[in-house]
Amino acid sequence: MGYQIIYHKSKAMVYDLPLIVAGQERGQIMSKSKELQTITAIVKDILEHDPDARNSDEYLYLKVCAKFSGKCMNLPFWKVFLNRKAYGLPSYETVGRARRKLQETHPEFAGNSTVEAHRMLNEEVFKDYARKVQV
């Protein structure tokens, strides 16, 4: 048994529990890592070959979904959205994170200057909001 530190309301408590991260066993974590590598590779391929995907997360996600499961492309949005896991599709957030990381490490995948300027502005607006608002 390993020790697990759980933070709750600024208190750290130590429990003698099996080490589980986000409800997943070690084998599940390894498979999640492979899944993230696969998603990143697909996003990289799309960004390389389709410049429009660099400017729009929605368009990029559509292209990723087509790569993962072409059959979902002709279904109603709500059906795909509510059954994303059943269709084997990655989460929208994961695809966006992969895009951001790839654009950070590969400047050639950056969006056009207008899109990049909007992203920078939105980031500053959100940072300002986060400083002022307590949630």
Stockholm file with secondary structure:
# STOCKHOLM 1.0

chainA/1-135         MGYQIIYHKSKAMVYDLPLIVAGQERGQIMSKSKELQTITAIVKDILEHDPDARNSDEYLYLKVCAKFSGKCMNLPFWKVFLNRKAYGLPSYETVGRARRKLQETHPEFAGNSTVEAHRMLNEEVFKDYARKVQV
#=GR chainA/1-135 SS CCEEEEEETTEEEEEECCCCBTTBCHHHHHHHHHHHHHHHHHHHHHHHHCGGGGTCHHHHHHHHHHHHCGGGGGSCHHHHHHTTTTTTCCCHHHHHHHHHHHHHHCGGGCCCHHHHHHHHHHHHHHHHHHHHCCC
#=GC SS_cons         CCEEEEEETTEEEEEECCCCBTTBCHHHHHHHHHHHHHHHHHHHHHHHHCGGGGTCHHHHHHHHHHHHCGGGGGSCHHHHHHTTTTTTCCCHHHHHHHHHHHHHHCGGGCCCHHHHHHHHHHHHHHHHHHHHCCC
//
